[in-house]
Amino acid sequence: LLILSSRGALGQSGGNGHLVNGILGELVKLPGIVPEAEPKSVTWYFTNRVGEKTVACDKLINNPVACYFGARDRFTLNTSDYSLEIQSVGKGDWGRYDLTVISTTGNVSNQVVELHVYERVSQPTIQVNSTNSTGLCNVTLSCSVERGSEVIYTWGTGGGEVVRDGNPSHPVTHRGRRLHLSLDLPTINTVYNCTVRNPVSEETESIDLATHCPMKGEKNTRIHLALILVPVFLFVAALMICYMKHRRADKGSLQDTYV
């Protein structure tokens, strides 16, 4: 393995640097430099995350492209623009890539590329833990993914409102994975979304909490219906009593007249 003594600091790419986000297991292409004429030499250097710098691929004038050791089977140096392609990129490919192009007149051109590698996030799942108390439905939502690296969790309502971290009425814990709610059902906003993302992918899952706190909504509906129907029933009953008394009074008066 060709290990050079110099150590490059990740993130210190200068004004001509590029950041490329690669997807784990897929192809990634690092941009190159198109020289005016065929260069004397083209060299791609790789500095890993612990600072070890190696030669990944190079090409000397009148010679074929050569890639070394771990880069031999998966790395391709394109002679059209001197970009670097990496097949089936892995976590070990995360690091800094320096391209040096030297012309036949001795001019040197440099390019720095930072490669970060992430696994795509999978479709999230939401688990619900709900308990009913007087007038409230207390709910804890837990969002999780089977796959994905550097995952960021965001909660929102069905109306598109984002639940911000630090909201006392909707506290978010466990690095954004859990959302705690106290709902007075029936309520308008019962749909909540969990969005998971990283720099290369994003997925969203939704859940309707009305199905997890049905008794509170049904109980409130029955109470409201009873509050409406009971006064109506009492009013109708009072009218019927008055009507019956009035009929009896009229009947008694009629009998007295005939006697």
DRENLOVEX-11588 format. One record per residue: x, y, z of N, C-alpha, C in turn; residue in three letters. Coordinates in steps of 0.02 Angstrom, whole numbers, plus 32768, in hexadecimal, padded with zeros to 4 digits. Layout:
% DRENLOVEX-11588
XYZXYZXYZALA/...
This chain:
% DRENLOVEX-11588
802A7FC58000800080008000802D803E8000LEU/801C806D7FD4804480AA7FCF802B80DC8002LEU/804E80E58039803B8113806E806C814D806FILE/805281898067807D81C48068808081E080AELEU/80B4820580BB80C0821E80FF809382598111SER/807C827F80DF805382BA80EF800D82A48103SER/7FEE82CC812E7FAA82BC81467F7D82F78137ARG/7F4582E981137F17831E81017EDF83248134GLY/7ECA836181437E94836C81737E52836E814DALA/7E238342815F7DE28340813F7DBD8382814ALEU/7D9E839981157D7883D6811A7DA084148106GLY/7DE2840F81017E0C844780EE7E1A844380A3GLN/7DE6844E807B7DEE844380337DFE8482800CSER/7DF984BC802B7E0B84FA80087DD585117FDAGLY/7DE585437FB17DB385627F867D9E85377F4CGLY/7DC985067F367DB884DD7EFD7D9F84987F13ASN/7D8684927F507D6F84527F6A7D2884437F58GLY/7D1784027F597CD483EA7F4B7CC083B97F82HIS/7C8083B97F937C6483877FC17C37835A7F99LEU/7C4383197F9B7C1B82E77F787C0082B77FACVAL/7BBE82AC7FAB7B9D827C7FD77B90823C7FB0ASN/7BB082067FC57BA681C67FA37B75819A7FC9GLY/7B55816D7FA37B24813F7FC07B4580FA7FC8ILE/7B4180E080047B6280A180147B4D806A7FE2LEU/7B8080497FC47B7480137F967B6780277F4FGLY/7B6680697F3F7B5780807EFC7B9480A27EDDGLU/7B8C80B77E9F7BC280D87E7B7BC481227E8DLEU/7C00813C7E967C0981847EA27C40819D7E74VAL/7C3781DB7E5C7C6881F87E2E7C8382397E4DLYS/7CC5823E7E507CE682797E6A7CFD82A47E2FLEU/7CED82E47E2E7CFD830E7DF37D4883177DE9PRO/7D5B831B7DA97DA283227D997DB183667D7BGLY/7DE9836A7D587E0183A77D387E0D83977CEEILE/7DF483C17CC27E0083B87C7A7E3A83E57C65VAL/7E7583CA7C597EAE83F37C457EA984077BFBPRO/7ECF84397BE87ECF84507BA27EF2841D7B75GLU/7F2283FB7B8E7F4683C87B667F53838C7B93ALA/7F6A83567B747F78831A7B9C7FAD832A7BD0GLU/7F9D831B7C107FCD832D7C46800682FB7C4APRO/803A83127C6C807382E67C79806182B07CABLYS/803B82C47CDE802682937D117FE482A97D31SER/7FBC82787D437F7D82837D677F7C82537DA3VAL/7F71826D7DDE7F7382427E1A7F3982547E48THR/7F1482207E5C7EE182277E907EFD820A7ED1TRP/7EFD82347F057F12821F7F487ED482177F74TYR/7ED881E77FA17EA181DC7FD17EBC81E28018PHE/7E9A820C80417EAA821380887E6F81F980B0THR/7E7A81C480D67E4281A780FC7E3481D0813AASN/7E0481B881627DEC81DF819B7E1D81E081D6ARG/7E5081B781D37E8481BA82077EC281DE81EFVAL/7EBE81F981B17EF4822381997F298202816FGLY/7F2181C1815D7F52819F81337F4681AF80EAGLU/7F7981C780C87F7381DC80827F9481A98055LYS/7F6F819280227F8781607FF37F7A81777FACTHR/7F9B81587F7C7F8D81637F367F5681327F21VAL/7F1E814C7F097EE881207EF37EF2810B7EABALA/7EF8813C7E7E7F03812F7E367F3081657E19CYS/7F5281537DE47F7981867DC07F8081727D77ASP/7F9781A37D507FA581987D097FE081C47CF5LYS/801381A57CDB804C81C97CC1804681CC7C75LEU/806482007C57805F82097C0F807B81CB7BEBILE/805681B77BB78068817C7B8E8064813A7BB5ASN/8040813C7BEE803680FF7C167FEC80F67C27ASN/7FD780B97C337F9180AE7C447F8280C37C8CPRO/7F4280C67C9B7F2C80D77CDF7F3E809D7D0EVAL/7F5480AE7D497F63807C7D7C7F41808E7DBDALA/7F1B805E7DD97EFD80677E1C7F1B80327E49CYS/7F2080407E897F4A80187EB47F227FF57EECTYR/7F337FB77EF77F1B7F8F7F307ECF7F937F37PHE/7EB57FAF7F6E7E6D7FB07F797E477FD67F45GLY/7E6880047F227E46802C7EEE7E48800A7EAAALA/7E6C7FD47EA47E777FB67E627E377F9D7E42ARG/7E0B7F7C7E687DD07F5D7E4B7D937F8C7E49ASP/7D917FBD7E747D557FE67E797D5E802D7E5FARG/7D9C80447E577DA880897E437DB6808C7DF7PHE/7D9C80C17DD77DA880CD7D907DBC81167D86THR/7DF681207D687E0C81647D577DFB81717D0DLEU/7DCC819F7D027DB581AE7CBE7DE781DD7C9DASN/7DFF81CA7C627E3181F27C3F7E13822D7C19THR/7DD082307C157DB082687BF27DB182A87C1CSER/7DA182A27C5B7DA082DC7C887DC682D07CC8ASP/7DE682967CCD7E0E82827D087DE582817D49TYR/7DA482747D417D7A82687D7B7D8982227D96SER/7D7382167DD37D7F81D57DF47D3C81B67E06LEU/7D30817A7DED7CF281557DFD7D02811D7E2EGLU/7CD681157E607CDF80E17E927CA180B57E91ILE/7CAA80757E817C7380457E817C67802C7EC8GLN/7C27801F7ED87C1480027F197C3880257F52SER/7C2D80677F567C50808F7F877C3F80777FCEVAL/7C7280757FF87C69805D803D7C7D8092806FGLY/7C72808380AE7C8380B180E47CCE80C080E6LYS/7CF6808F80D17D3E809980D17D5680CA809CGLY/7D2980DB806C7D3B810B80387D2F8154804EASP/7D10815C80887D04819F80A37D4781C180B0TRP/7D4F81FE80967D8D822280A17D988259806EGLY/7DD7826C80697DEA82A3803D7E1182888001ARG/7DFF82A27FC67E1F828D7F887E3F82CB7F67TYR/7E7F82C77F5B7EA582FD7F3B7EB982E87EF5ASP/7EA883127EC57EBC83067E807EF383387E6ELEU/7F2B831E7E547F6283487E3E7F70833A7DF5THR/7F6C836E7DCC7F7A83687D847FB683937D73VAL/7FEA83747D57802883987D45802D83987CF8ILE/803383D37CDC803883D87C93808083CB7C7DSER/808983C47C3B80CC83B97C1F80F983F67C28THR/80DA84307C358103846D7C40811084787C8ATHR/80F6844C7CB5810484517CFC80CE84747D25GLY/8098848B7D04806184AA7D29803C84757D52ASN/802984877D8F800884587DBD7FC184717DCBVAL/7F9084457DC27F4A84547DD37F3484237E09SER/7F11843D7E3B7EFA84137E737EAF84187E7BASN/7E9183E27E907E4A83E07EA17E4183B57EDFGLN/7E1783CD7F0D7E0B83A87F4B7DC183967F4EVAL/7DB383577F5E7D6E833F7F647D67831C7FA7VAL/7D3583307FCD7D22830D800B7CEA82DC7FFBGLU/7CF6829D80097CC282697FFE7CA782528041LEU/7C64825980497C41823E80837C148206806BHIS/7C0E81D180917BE98196807C7BB1818980AEVAL/7B73818380957B39817780BF7B10813C80A4TYR/7AF1811980D27AC180E580BF7A7C810380B8GLU/7A5880EF80837A148108807979E880F680B6ARG/79BA812380C9798C811480FF795480E780E4VAL/793E80B9810D7905808E80FB78C480B0810FSER/788C809480FA784A80AF810C784280AA8158GLN/783180E28179782B80E081C277EB80BD81D8PRO/77EB80A7821677B0808B823677A180B38275THR/776180BA8286774C80E082C0772880B182F0ILE/774080AF832E771E8088836276FA80B98391GLN/76BF80A383A9769480CE83D1768A80B08416VAL/769480D98449768480C6848E765480FB84A8ASN/761480E984B175E1811A84C475BD81048504SER/75AC8135852D7584812A856975508161856FTHR/7515814E858374DF817F858A74D8819485D3ASN/74CD81D585DC74BD81F0861E748382208615SER/746C823D864C743282698648743E82A3861ATHR/741A82A385E2741E82DA85B3745B82DB8586GLY/748A82AA858E74C782AB856674D88265854DLEU/74FB82648515751B822784FC7565823484F9CYS/758B8214852575D4821D852775F581EB84F8ASN/761C820484C9763881DA8494768481E58491VAL/76A881AE848A76F081B1847A76FB818D8438THR/771681B184077725819583C67770818883C1LEU/7782814C83AB77C8813A83A377D5812A8359SER/7804814E833B7814814582F47858812282EFCYS/785D80F182C2789B80CC82BB78A580B68272SER/78E480A9826178F58090821F792380538227VAL/791E802581F779497FEA81F8798E7FFA81DCGLU/7990802881AB79CF8037818A79D680838183ARG/7A148099817D7A2280E081737A5880F881A3GLY/7A828125818A7AB7814281B47AAD818D81BASER/7AC481A881F27ABE81F082007A76820781F8GLU/7A4781E2821679FF81EF820B79E882298237VAL/79C28255821879A1828D823B79568281823AILE/79368289827578EE827D827C78C982C08283TYR/789282C6825E786883028262781F82ED8266THR/77FA830E829477B38300829C778A833A8280TRP/7750832982657723835D824C76DB83468250GLY/76AD83748248766583648249764D83598202THR/7610833F81FC75F3833481BA75EB83748193GLY/75E783AC81B575E083EC819476228409817EGLY/765983E68189769A83FD817376C2842381A7GLY/76A5842E81E276C984538216770084278234GLU/773B844182397774841C82557774842482A1VAL/777B83EC82C4778183ED830C77C983FC831FVAL/77D48436833B7818844C834B782F842E838DARG/786F841D838F788C840483CD788B843B8402ASP/7878842A843E7873845C8474782D8475847FGLY/77FC845F845677B68473845F779B8450849DASN/7786847584D177708454850F7731842A8507PRO/7705843C84D876C8841684CD76D383D884A2SER/770A83D7847D771B839E84537765838C845CHIS/77788377849877C0836A84A477DB83308479PRO/7817833B845F783A83098436787882F2845DVAL/788082B0846278B98294848878DC825F845DTHR/79108241847C7937820B845D795082218418HIS/796F825C8417798D827783D9795A827D83A1ARG/791E828F83B278EA829A838178C0825D8370GLY/78D08223838A78AD81E78378786981E08399ARG/785F820183D3781F81FA83F777FC823D83FEARG/77BA823B83F47790827683FB775A8267842FLEU/7753829484607722828C849676EA82BE848DHIS/76AB82A5848F767182CF8482763C82C484B8LEU/761582F884C675D982F484F075A1831384C7SER/757382EA84AE753F8301848074FB82FE84A2LEU/74D483328496748F833484AC74648322846FASP/745182E3846B742B82CC843173E082D7843CLEU/73B882E2840773CF82E683C373F4832783B5PRO/74278323838A744F835D83787459835E832DTHR/7469839883127471839E82C974B1837C82B2ILE/74E8838982D57529836E82C07537832C82E3ASN/752582F582C2753382B382DE7567828D82B5THR/757A82A9827B75AB8288825075F082A6825EVAL/7621827A826B7665828F8277769482698249TYR/76C9828B823276F9826F8203773E826C8224ASN/77618235821677A88230822877D1822E81E7CYS/77FD825E81E07829826181A57870825281BBTHR/788F8222819A78D5821181A778FE8225816AVAL/79388241817679618257813D79AB8256814FARG/79D38253811B7A1B826081207A2F828280DFASN/7A6E829280D47A8082B880997A7182978056PRO/7A60825580557A55823380157A0F8216800DVAL/79E4821B804079A281FC803A79718219806DSER/7930820B806178FC8223808E78BE81F78086GLU/789E81E680BE786081BF80BE783181DA80F4GLU/77EF81D080EA77BD81E9811A778881B48127THR/777381AF8166773C81828179770981AB81A1GLU/76C8819C8198769281C181BA7669819281E5SER/764881AF8217761B8189824275E281B58258ILE/75A58198825C756A81BC8272755A81A682B9ASP/756181D582E8755881C4832F750F81BC8343LEU/74E181D18317749A81C98328748881808332ALA/74AB8153830F749D810B831674BA80EE8356THR/74E681138377750580FA83B574E5811783F3HIS/74BB814983EC749681658424744C816B8412CYS/742B813483FC73E7813A83E473B38145841BPRO/73C081278457738D812B848B7382817284A3MET/73B7819984A773AE81DD84BE73838205848ELYS/738F81FD844E73678221841D731F820B841FGLY/731381C7842472CF81AD842672AC81C28465GLU/72D081C3849D72B281D784DD729D822084DBLYS/72C8824A84C172B7829184BB727B829B848FASN/727782748458723F827A842B71FE8267844ETHR/72008231847571C3821C849971AF825084CDARG/71E0826D84EF71D182A0852171B182DC8500ILE/71CE82F384C871B2832D84A5716C831E848CHIS/716082E18473711E82CE845A70EC82CC8493LEU/710282B284CC70D482AF850670C382F5851FALA/70F38321852070E78366853670B58389850ALEU/70B2837584CA70838394849C703E837484A2ILE/703C833184A66FFC830D84A46FD5831184E5LEU/6FF88312851E6FD38312855E6FA783508565VAL/6FC0838D85596F9383C7855E6F5983C4852CPRO/6F6783AA84F16F3083A484C06EFB837484D9VAL/6F11833B84F46EE2830A850E6EB883278547PHE/6ED9834A85756EB5836885AD6E83839C8595LEU/6E9683C385626E6983F685486E2C83D68528PHE/6E3783A185006DFF837E84E06DD3835E8515VAL/6DF0834085496DC88321857E6D9E835485A2ALA/6DBA839085AE6D9483C485CF6D5983DA85A4ALA/6D6583E085636D2E83F285366CF783BE8537LEU/6D0A837E85376CD8834885386CB0834A8578MET/6CD1835785B16CAC835A85F16C7A839385F1ILE/6C9283CC85D96C65840685D66C2983F885A8CYS/6C3883D785706C0283C785406BCF8399855ETYR/6BE7836485836BB9833385A16B8F835485D7MET/6BAE838086006B8783A386336B5383D08614LYS/6B6483F085DE6B36841D85BD6AFA83F685A0HIS/6B0883BB85836AD2839285686AA2837A859FARG/6AC0836585D76A95834E860F6A6983878629ARG/6A8783C2862C6A5F83FC86446A26840B8614ALA/6A33840885D469FF841585A269C983E085A4ASP/69DC83A085AF69AC836A85B2697E837185EELYS/699B838686276972838F8664694183C8865BGLY/695383FC863B69278435862F68ED84218602SER/68FC83F685D168C883E085A2689483B585C6LEU/68AA838A85F2687B835F8617684E83898645GLN/686983BB8666684183E68692680B840C866CASP/6819841D862E67E98441860567AD841685F5THR/67B883D685E3678283A985D267588397860FTYR/677583958649674F83858685672283BF8696VAL/
